[in-house]
Amino acid sequence: MARKSRAGGGTPATVALEKAGVPFTVHAYTHDSASGLPYGEEAAAALGVPADRVFKTLVADVDGALTVAVVPVSASLDLKALASAAGGKRAAMADPAAAERSSGYVVGGISPLGQRKALPTVIDASALAHETVFVSAGKRGLEVELAPADLRALTSARTAPIARA
């Protein structure tokens, strides 16, 4: 996998990857808001990638603290499992406006990388079964492909089974 340079800028996610010297590839597609598909499923279909390799970034509230969860788009987040993995008792999805303020990204384009405020992060353990995974590069219609170990290292994440079919 080649490092894709984005001369003239990029998103905070791609800038963070470049700064860390991590190999990654950016994949762009045309976002179609009329498709009716959830953002992650749209990305998987547009890029021709199995949905279990494309991961969505969700922001949850675990016992009053925002926490990032990264799960395959083919699954849903198990809030009880996330709370346990994050060392908490209860989790609920965060208010979208709070997620946008904290991350610096818009819903549908929230990346686990390059967030405005570093939050505790949990990546579903299924990511480790793949050589590379896809996550949002920080805007709708833009995904970044990287090794799951690099994603985990750059986000200081723990891995745990937090997704359910």
Contacts in CASP RR format, 6 or more apart in sequence:
PFRMAT RR
TARGET T0000
AUTHOR 0000-0000-0000
METHOD contacts of the structure
MODEL  1
MARKSRAGGGTPATVALEKAGVPFTVHAYTHDSASGLPYGEEAAAALGVP
ADRVFKTLVADVDGALTVAVVPVSASLDLKALASAAGGKRAAMADPAAAE
RSSGYVVGGISPLGQRKALPTVIDASALAHETVFVSAGKRGLEVELAPAD
LRALTSARTAPIARA
1 23 0 8 1.000
1 24 0 8 1.000
1 25 0 8 1.000
1 132 0 8 1.000
1 145 0 8 1.000
1 146 0 8 1.000
1 147 0 8 1.000
2 23 0 8 1.000
2 25 0 8 1.000
3 17 0 8 1.000
3 18 0 8 1.000
3 21 0 8 1.000
3 22 0 8 1.000
3 23 0 8 1.000
3 24 0 8 1.000
4 14 0 8 1.000
4 24 0 8 1.000
4 25 0 8 1.000
4 26 0 8 1.000
5 18 0 8 1.000
6 14 0 8 1.000
6 15 0 8 1.000
6 18 0 8 1.000
6 26 0 8 1.000
9 15 0 8 1.000
11 111 0 8 1.000
11 137 0 8 1.000
11 138 0 8 1.000
11 139 0 8 1.000
11 142 0 8 1.000
12 104 0 8 1.000
12 105 0 8 1.000
12 111 0 8 1.000
12 113 0 8 1.000
12 114 0 8 1.000
12 115 0 8 1.000
12 116 0 8 1.000
12 138 0 8 1.000
13 111 0 8 1.000
13 113 0 8 1.000
13 114 0 8 1.000
13 135 0 8 1.000
13 136 0 8 1.000
13 137 0 8 1.000
13 138 0 8 1.000
13 144 0 8 1.000
14 24 0 8 1.000
14 26 0 8 1.000
14 137 0 8 1.000
14 144 0 8 1.000
15 114 0 8 1.000
16 113 0 8 1.000
16 114 0 8 1.000
16 154 0 8 1.000
17 24 0 8 1.000
17 113 0 8 1.000
17 144 0 8 1.000
17 146 0 8 1.000
17 154 0 8 1.000
20 150 0 8 1.000
20 154 0 8 1.000
22 146 0 8 1.000
22 147 0 8 1.000
22 150 0 8 1.000
22 154 0 8 1.000
23 146 0 8 1.000
23 147 0 8 1.000
23 150 0 8 1.000
24 144 0 8 1.000
24 145 0 8 1.000
24 146 0 8 1.000
24 150 0 8 1.000
25 144 0 8 1.000
25 145 0 8 1.000
25 146 0 8 1.000
26 137 0 8 1.000
26 142 0 8 1.000
26 143 0 8 1.000
26 144 0 8 1.000
26 145 0 8 1.000
27 47 0 8 1.000
27 134 0 8 1.000
27 142 0 8 1.000
27 143 0 8 1.000
27 144 0 8 1.000
27 145 0 8 1.000
28 141 0 8 1.000
28 142 0 8 1.000
28 143 0 8 1.000
29 42 0 8 1.000
29 43 0 8 1.000
29 46 0 8 1.000
29 47 0 8 1.000
29 141 0 8 1.000
29 142 0 8 1.000
29 143 0 8 1.000
30 46 0 8 1.000
30 141 0 8 1.000
31 39 0 8 1.000
31 42 0 8 1.000
31 140 0 8 1.000
31 141 0 8 1.000
32 42 0 8 1.000
35 42 0 8 1.000
36 42 0 8 1.000
37 45 0 8 1.000
38 56 0 8 1.000
38 73 0 8 1.000
39 56 0 8 1.000
39 108 0 8 1.000
39 109 0 8 1.000
39 136 0 8 1.000
39 140 0 8 1.000
40 51 0 8 1.000
40 54 0 8 1.000
40 56 0 8 1.000
40 73 0 8 1.000
40 108 0 8 1.000
41 51 0 8 1.000
41 73 0 8 1.000
43 49 0 8 1.000
43 54 0 8 1.000
43 73 0 8 1.000
43 134 0 8 1.000
43 136 0 8 1.000
43 141 0 8 1.000
43 143 0 8 1.000
44 50 0 8 1.000
44 51 0 8 1.000
44 53 0 8 1.000
44 54 0 8 1.000
44 73 0 8 1.000
44 74 0 8 1.000
44 134 0 8 1.000
46 141 0 8 1.000
47 54 0 8 1.000
47 134 0 8 1.000
47 143 0 8 1.000
49 134 0 8 1.000
50 74 0 8 1.000
51 72 0 8 1.000
51 73 0 8 1.000
51 74 0 8 1.000
52 72 0 8 1.000
52 74 0 8 1.000
52 75 0 8 1.000
52 126 0 8 1.000
52 130 0 8 1.000
53 72 0 8 1.000
53 130 0 8 1.000
53 132 0 8 1.000
53 133 0 8 1.000
53 134 0 8 1.000
54 72 0 8 1.000
54 73 0 8 1.000
54 74 0 8 1.000
54 133 0 8 1.000
54 134 0 8 1.000
54 135 0 8 1.000
54 143 0 8 1.000
55 70 0 8 1.000
55 71 0 8 1.000
55 72 0 8 1.000
55 73 0 8 1.000
55 123 0 8 1.000
55 124 0 8 1.000
55 127 0 8 1.000
55 133 0 8 1.000
55 134 0 8 1.000
55 135 0 8 1.000
56 70 0 8 1.000
56 71 0 8 1.000
56 72 0 8 1.000
56 73 0 8 1.000
56 136 0 8 1.000
57 68 0 8 1.000
57 69 0 8 1.000
57 70 0 8 1.000
57 109 0 8 1.000
57 110 0 8 1.000
57 111 0 8 1.000
57 112 0 8 1.000
57 135 0 8 1.000
57 136 0 8 1.000
58 68 0 8 1.000
58 69 0 8 1.000
58 70 0 8 1.000
58 71 0 8 1.000
58 77 0 8 1.000
58 93 0 8 1.000
58 110 0 8 1.000
59 66 0 8 1.000
59 67 0 8 1.000
59 68 0 8 1.000
59 69 0 8 1.000
59 93 0 8 1.000
59 94 0 8 1.000
59 98 0 8 1.000
59 99 0 8 1.000
59 102 0 8 1.000
59 103 0 8 1.000
59 110 0 8 1.000
59 119 0 8 1.000
60 66 0 8 1.000
60 67 0 8 1.000
60 68 0 8 1.000
60 69 0 8 1.000
60 77 0 8 1.000
60 79 0 8 1.000
60 82 0 8 1.000
60 91 0 8 1.000
60 92 0 8 1.000
60 93 0 8 1.000
60 94 0 8 1.000
61 67 0 8 1.000
61 91 0 8 1.000
61 92 0 8 1.000
61 93 0 8 1.000
61 94 0 8 1.000
61 98 0 8 1.000
62 82 0 8 1.000
62 83 0 8 1.000
62 86 0 8 1.000
62 87 0 8 1.000
62 88 0 8 1.000
62 90 0 8 1.000
62 91 0 8 1.000
62 120 0 8 1.000
63 83 0 8 1.000
63 88 0 8 1.000
63 89 0 8 1.000
63 90 0 8 1.000
63 91 0 8 1.000
65 119 0 8 1.000
65 120 0 8 1.000
66 94 0 8 1.000
66 98 0 8 1.000
66 99 0 8 1.000
66 102 0 8 1.000
66 119 0 8 1.000
67 82 0 8 1.000
67 86 0 8 1.000
67 91 0 8 1.000
67 119 0 8 1.000
67 120 0 8 1.000
67 121 0 8 1.000
67 122 0 8 1.000
68 112 0 8 1.000
68 115 0 8 1.000
68 119 0 8 1.000
68 120 0 8 1.000
68 121 0 8 1.000
68 122 0 8 1.000
68 155 0 8 1.000
68 157 0 8 1.000
69 77 0 8 1.000
69 82 0 8 1.000
69 121 0 8 1.000
69 122 0 8 1.000
69 124 0 8 1.000
69 162 0 8 1.000
70 112 0 8 1.000
70 121 0 8 1.000
70 122 0 8 1.000
70 123 0 8 1.000
70 124 0 8 1.000
70 127 0 8 1.000
70 135 0 8 1.000
70 151 0 8 1.000
70 155 0 8 1.000
70 157 0 8 1.000
71 77 0 8 1.000
71 124 0 8 1.000
71 162 0 8 1.000
71 163 0 8 1.000
72 124 0 8 1.000
72 126 0 8 1.000
72 127 0 8 1.000
72 163 0 8 1.000
74 165 0 8 1.000
75 124 0 8 1.000
75 126 0 8 1.000
75 163 0 8 1.000
75 164 0 8 1.000
75 165 0 8 1.000
76 163 0 8 1.000
76 164 0 8 1.000
76 165 0 8 1.000
77 93 0 8 1.000
77 162 0 8 1.000
77 163 0 8 1.000
77 164 0 8 1.000
78 161 0 8 1.000
78 162 0 8 1.000
78 163 0 8 1.000
78 164 0 8 1.000
79 90 0 8 1.000
79 91 0 8 1.000
79 92 0 8 1.000
79 93 0 8 1.000
80 91 0 8 1.000
81 160 0 8 1.000
81 161 0 8 1.000
81 162 0 8 1.000
81 163 0 8 1.000
81 164 0 8 1.000
82 91 0 8 1.000
82 122 0 8 1.000
82 160 0 8 1.000
82 162 0 8 1.000
83 89 0 8 1.000
83 90 0 8 1.000
83 91 0 8 1.000
84 160 0 8 1.000
85 122 0 8 1.000
85 158 0 8 1.000
85 160 0 8 1.000
85 162 0 8 1.000
86 120 0 8 1.000
86 122 0 8 1.000
94 102 0 8 1.000
96 107 0 8 1.000
99 107 0 8 1.000
99 110 0 8 1.000
100 106 0 8 1.000
100 107 0 8 1.000
100 110 0 8 1.000
101 116 0 8 1.000
102 115 0 8 1.000
102 116 0 8 1.000
102 117 0 8 1.000
102 119 0 8 1.000
103 110 0 8 1.000
103 111 0 8 1.000
103 115 0 8 1.000
103 116 0 8 1.000
103 117 0 8 1.000
103 119 0 8 1.000
104 115 0 8 1.000
104 116 0 8 1.000
105 111 0 8 1.000
105 115 0 8 1.000
105 136 0 8 1.000
105 138 0 8 1.000
105 139 0 8 1.000
106 139 0 8 1.000
106 140 0 8 1.000
108 136 0 8 1.000
108 140 0 8 1.000
109 136 0 8 1.000
109 138 0 8 1.000
109 139 0 8 1.000
109 140 0 8 1.000
109 141 0 8 1.000
109 142 0 8 1.000
110 136 0 8 1.000
110 138 0 8 1.000
111 135 0 8 1.000
111 136 0 8 1.000
111 137 0 8 1.000
111 138 0 8 1.000
111 144 0 8 1.000
112 121 0 8 1.000
112 123 0 8 1.000
112 135 0 8 1.000
112 136 0 8 1.000
112 151 0 8 1.000
112 155 0 8 1.000
112 157 0 8 1.000
113 135 0 8 1.000
113 137 0 8 1.000
113 138 0 8 1.000
113 144 0 8 1.000
113 151 0 8 1.000
113 154 0 8 1.000
113 155 0 8 1.000
118 156 0 8 1.000
121 155 0 8 1.000
121 156 0 8 1.000
121 157 0 8 1.000
121 158 0 8 1.000
122 157 0 8 1.000
122 158 0 8 1.000
122 159 0 8 1.000
122 160 0 8 1.000
122 162 0 8 1.000
123 148 0 8 1.000
123 151 0 8 1.000
123 152 0 8 1.000
123 155 0 8 1.000
123 157 0 8 1.000
123 158 0 8 1.000
123 159 0 8 1.000
123 160 0 8 1.000
124 159 0 8 1.000
124 160 0 8 1.000
124 161 0 8 1.000
124 162 0 8 1.000
124 163 0 8 1.000
125 159 0 8 1.000
125 160 0 8 1.000
125 161 0 8 1.000
125 162 0 8 1.000
126 161 0 8 1.000
126 163 0 8 1.000
127 133 0 8 1.000
127 148 0 8 1.000
127 151 0 8 1.000
127 152 0 8 1.000
127 159 0 8 1.000
128 148 0 8 1.000
128 149 0 8 1.000
128 159 0 8 1.000
130 148 0 8 1.000
131 147 0 8 1.000
132 145 0 8 1.000
132 146 0 8 1.000
132 147 0 8 1.000
132 148 0 8 1.000
133 145 0 8 1.000
133 146 0 8 1.000
133 147 0 8 1.000
133 148 0 8 1.000
133 151 0 8 1.000
134 143 0 8 1.000
134 144 0 8 1.000
134 145 0 8 1.000
135 143 0 8 1.000
135 144 0 8 1.000
135 146 0 8 1.000
135 151 0 8 1.000
136 142 0 8 1.000
136 143 0 8 1.000
136 144 0 8 1.000
137 143 0 8 1.000
137 144 0 8 1.000
151 157 0 8 1.000
152 158 0 8 1.000
152 159 0 8 1.000
END
